[in-house]
Amino acid sequence: MGKITAKDFIINAFFPKRCELCGKVINPHYDLCPECESGDFYIKNEICALCGVEKEYCVCKKRKNSYSMICSPFYYEGGAKTAVLKLKFGENRQYAKSLAKYMAACVNERYQGIDIDEIAFVPMTKRQIKERSFNQSELLADEIGKLINKPVRKYLCKVFETKQQHTLKESLRKGNVLGAYDTKVKDAVSPQGKTVLLCDDIMTTGATLNECAKMLRLAGAKDVVCVAAAITKKRVDKTD
């Protein structure tokens, strides 16, 4: 760690550097606070490619989806959860850049050997965008596109309002988004024959990503792989 200069001290006094996940004020030579640096919300070990969590926490029972793989750098816990919520509901758009840095690294690590052509994202309705003024999944996709040098395409649209997924039981989430998404392919730009990276902020059951991936596949995509900023870790009952 370098020594803090007088200039650094003055700049930090007026514009303190903050942890890129939880937002706490930190030493300017670091990117993360000690709690986030040593947190247990990182997805590090071998994962289940179908649900994105480490194999010891996998409860998906190898259920097939319209997307072939999913990965994420974080569980939806600790500083990662704070960053996602600050981006999603706090209009703190700078967190898109912070989260995308880890998401892009995860894509590069987990999808070695997969030739990704383009990036798509989970869309929102016009009313949702008007209320929030942005789509956090689109912001994440844009930042990831810059980091991995891939174009971002607005292939998908949301055609009607749905109940918020997190308010529903798992058994109802698939039905809640059924038919809610469509593709809007224009001119010569098409996912036909391409491998698309589909981006979202949080993955819980995968119902939303699955529905979006289904529409991309119907539009001709060769394959769809997914990345989420964070994945909900489900409790595994070790007594079974």
C-alpha positions as CSV (number, residue, x, y, z in Angstrom):
1,M,0.0,0.0,0.0
2,G,1.4,3.4,-1.0
3,K,1.7,6.3,1.4
4,I,-1.1,8.9,1.5
5,T,0.3,12.2,0.2
6,A,-0.9,15.6,1.4
7,K,-2.7,16.0,-1.9
8,D,-4.5,12.7,-1.4
9,F,-5.4,13.7,2.1
10,I,-7.0,17.0,1.0
11,I,-8.9,15.4,-1.9
12,N,-10.1,12.6,0.3
13,A,-11.2,15.1,2.9
14,F,-13.6,16.8,0.5
15,F,-14.4,13.9,-1.8
16,P,-13.8,10.8,0.3
17,K,-13.4,7.5,-1.5
18,R,-16.1,5.0,-0.8
19,C,-16.3,1.2,-0.9
20,E,-17.5,0.3,-4.4
21,L,-20.0,-2.2,-2.9
22,C,-21.4,-1.0,0.4
23,G,-20.5,2.7,0.1
24,K,-18.6,3.2,3.4
25,V,-15.8,5.8,3.4
26,I,-12.5,3.9,2.9
27,N,-8.7,4.5,2.6
28,P,-8.2,6.0,-0.9
29,H,-5.7,3.2,-1.8
30,Y,-8.4,0.6,-1.6
31,D,-11.5,-0.2,-3.6
32,L,-13.3,-2.1,-0.9
33,C,-13.8,-1.7,2.9
34,P,-12.4,-4.5,5.1
35,E,-15.9,-6.0,5.6
36,C,-16.6,-6.3,1.9
37,E,-13.0,-7.4,1.1
38,S,-13.3,-10.4,3.5
39,G,-17.1,-11.0,3.1
40,D,-18.5,-14.4,2.5
41,F,-20.8,-13.4,-0.3
42,Y,-18.3,-14.1,-3.1
43,I,-19.0,-17.1,-5.4
44,K,-15.6,-18.6,-5.6
45,N,-15.6,-22.4,-6.0
46,E,-16.9,-24.8,-8.6
47,I,-20.5,-23.8,-9.5
48,C,-23.6,-25.5,-10.9
49,A,-23.8,-24.1,-14.4
50,L,-27.6,-24.3,-14.4
51,C,-28.2,-22.2,-11.2
52,G,-24.9,-20.4,-10.8
53,V,-24.3,-21.1,-7.1
54,E,-21.5,-23.2,-5.6
55,K,-22.3,-26.9,-5.9
56,E,-22.7,-27.3,-2.1
57,Y,-25.7,-24.8,-2.2
58,C,-27.2,-26.1,-5.4
59,V,-30.9,-27.1,-5.1
60,C,-31.9,-26.8,-8.8
61,K,-32.0,-30.6,-9.4
62,K,-30.5,-30.1,-12.9
63,R,-33.7,-28.4,-14.1
64,K,-33.2,-27.4,-17.8
65,N,-33.8,-23.9,-18.9
66,S,-33.8,-21.9,-22.2
67,Y,-30.4,-20.5,-21.2
68,S,-27.6,-23.0,-21.1
69,M,-25.5,-21.5,-18.3
70,I,-25.6,-18.7,-15.6
71,C,-22.8,-17.1,-13.5
72,S,-22.5,-14.4,-11.0
73,P,-19.7,-13.0,-8.9
74,F,-21.9,-12.7,-5.7
75,Y,-24.6,-14.1,-3.6
76,Y,-27.3,-11.6,-2.8
77,E,-25.9,-10.9,0.6
78,G,-23.7,-8.4,2.4
79,G,-22.1,-5.6,0.4
80,A,-23.2,-7.1,-2.9
81,K,-26.8,-6.8,-1.8
82,T,-26.3,-3.3,-0.6
83,A,-24.8,-2.3,-4.0
84,V,-27.6,-3.9,-6.0
85,L,-30.2,-2.2,-3.9
86,K,-28.4,1.2,-4.1
87,L,-28.4,0.8,-7.9
88,K,-32.0,-0.5,-8.2
89,F,-33.8,1.8,-5.8
90,G,-31.4,4.5,-4.8
91,E,-30.7,5.9,-8.2
92,N,-27.0,5.5,-7.5
93,R,-25.9,4.7,-11.1
94,Q,-22.2,4.6,-10.2
95,Y,-22.9,1.2,-8.7
96,A,-23.6,-0.2,-12.2
97,K,-19.9,0.4,-13.1
98,S,-18.7,-1.2,-9.8
99,L,-20.9,-4.3,-10.1
100,A,-20.2,-4.6,-13.9
101,K,-16.4,-4.8,-13.1
102,Y,-17.0,-8.0,-11.1
103,M,-19.6,-9.4,-13.5
104,A,-17.3,-9.0,-16.5
105,A,-14.5,-10.7,-14.6
106,C,-16.9,-13.5,-13.8
107,V,-17.9,-13.9,-17.4
108,N,-14.3,-14.0,-18.5
109,E,-13.5,-16.7,-15.9
110,R,-16.6,-18.9,-16.1
111,Y,-17.2,-18.6,-19.9
112,Q,-13.8,-19.4,-21.2
113,G,-14.1,-21.0,-24.5
114,I,-17.5,-19.6,-25.2
115,D,-17.5,-17.1,-28.1
116,I,-20.1,-14.5,-27.0
117,D,-21.3,-12.4,-29.9
118,E,-23.6,-9.8,-28.2
119,I,-25.1,-8.8,-24.9
120,A,-28.9,-8.4,-24.2
121,F,-30.6,-7.4,-21.0
122,V,-33.9,-8.0,-19.2
123,P,-36.2,-5.2,-20.2
124,M,-38.8,-3.1,-18.3
125,T,-42.1,-1.7,-19.4
126,K,-42.3,1.9,-20.6
127,R,-44.2,2.8,-17.4
128,Q,-41.4,1.3,-15.2
129,I,-38.7,3.2,-17.1
130,K,-40.7,6.4,-16.8
131,E,-41.1,5.9,-13.0
132,R,-37.4,5.0,-12.4
133,S,-35.9,6.9,-15.3
134,F,-33.5,4.0,-16.1
135,N,-33.3,0.2,-16.4
136,Q,-30.6,-1.1,-14.0
137,S,-30.1,-4.3,-16.1
138,E,-29.4,-2.1,-19.2
139,L,-26.9,0.0,-17.3
140,L,-25.1,-3.2,-16.2
141,A,-25.1,-4.6,-19.7
142,D,-23.7,-1.3,-21.1
143,E,-20.8,-1.3,-18.6
144,I,-20.1,-5.0,-19.2
145,G,-20.1,-4.4,-23.0
146,K,-17.4,-1.8,-22.6
147,L,-15.3,-4.1,-20.5
148,I,-15.5,-7.2,-22.7
149,N,-15.8,-5.3,-25.9
150,K,-19.1,-6.7,-27.1
151,P,-22.1,-4.8,-28.5
152,V,-25.3,-4.4,-26.5
153,R,-28.6,-5.0,-28.3
154,K,-32.1,-4.0,-27.3
155,Y,-33.5,-7.3,-28.5
156,L,-36.2,-7.6,-25.8
157,C,-39.2,-5.7,-24.7
158,K,-41.7,-6.2,-21.8
159,V,-45.2,-6.2,-23.3
160,F,-47.2,-6.0,-20.1
161,E,-46.9,-5.3,-16.4
162,T,-46.3,-8.2,-14.0
163,K,-46.3,-8.5,-10.2
164,Q,-42.9,-8.0,-8.7
165,Q,-41.2,-11.4,-8.6
166,H,-39.8,-11.0,-5.1
167,T,-43.4,-10.7,-3.7
168,L,-44.5,-14.1,-5.0
169,K,-43.9,-17.6,-3.9
170,E,-41.4,-19.6,-6.0
171,S,-44.2,-21.7,-7.5
172,L,-46.0,-18.6,-8.9
173,R,-43.0,-16.8,-10.4
174,K,-42.8,-18.8,-13.7
175,G,-46.4,-18.1,-14.5
176,N,-46.1,-14.5,-13.5
177,V,-43.7,-13.7,-16.3
178,L,-45.1,-16.2,-18.9
179,G,-45.6,-14.3,-22.2
180,A,-44.5,-11.0,-20.6
181,Y,-41.5,-10.6,-22.9
182,D,-41.1,-10.4,-26.7
183,T,-38.3,-9.6,-29.2
184,K,-38.2,-6.5,-31.3
185,V,-35.7,-7.4,-34.0
186,K,-35.2,-4.5,-36.4
187,D,-33.6,-4.4,-39.9
188,A,-30.6,-6.7,-40.2
189,V,-29.8,-6.7,-36.5
190,S,-30.8,-10.1,-35.3
191,P,-29.7,-12.8,-32.7
192,Q,-29.9,-15.4,-35.5
193,G,-27.1,-17.8,-35.1
194,K,-25.4,-15.9,-32.3
195,T,-24.4,-16.6,-28.8
196,V,-26.0,-14.0,-26.5
197,L,-25.0,-13.0,-23.0
198,L,-28.2,-12.1,-21.2
199,C,-27.8,-9.7,-18.2
200,D,-29.9,-9.0,-15.1
201,D,-29.4,-7.6,-11.6
202,I,-30.7,-10.4,-9.4
203,M,-31.4,-14.0,-10.1
204,T,-33.7,-15.8,-7.6
205,T,-35.5,-18.7,-9.3
206,G,-34.4,-17.9,-12.9
207,A,-37.9,-17.5,-14.2
208,T,-37.4,-14.1,-15.7
209,L,-34.1,-15.0,-17.3
210,N,-35.6,-18.2,-18.6
211,E,-38.5,-16.4,-20.2
212,C,-36.2,-13.8,-21.9
213,A,-33.8,-16.5,-23.0
214,K,-36.7,-18.5,-24.5
215,M,-37.7,-15.5,-26.7
216,L,-34.1,-15.0,-27.8
217,R,-33.9,-18.6,-28.8
218,L,-37.2,-18.3,-30.7
219,A,-35.7,-15.3,-32.5
220,G,-32.9,-17.5,-33.7
221,A,-30.2,-17.2,-31.1
222,K,-27.8,-20.2,-31.2
223,D,-27.2,-20.1,-27.4
224,V,-28.0,-17.9,-24.5
225,V,-25.7,-17.7,-21.4
226,C,-26.6,-15.4,-18.5
227,V,-24.9,-13.2,-15.9
228,A,-26.4,-11.6,-12.8
229,A,-25.0,-9.1,-10.4
230,A,-26.1,-11.4,-7.6
231,I,-27.8,-14.7,-7.0
232,T,-30.0,-15.6,-4.1
233,K,-28.6,-18.5,-2.1
234,K,-31.2,-20.9,-1.0
235,R,-31.0,-22.8,2.2
236,V,-29.9,-26.4,1.9
237,D,-31.3,-28.8,4.4
238,K,-28.4,-31.0,5.3
239,T,-30.7,-33.5,7.1
240,D,-32.3,-34.8,3.9
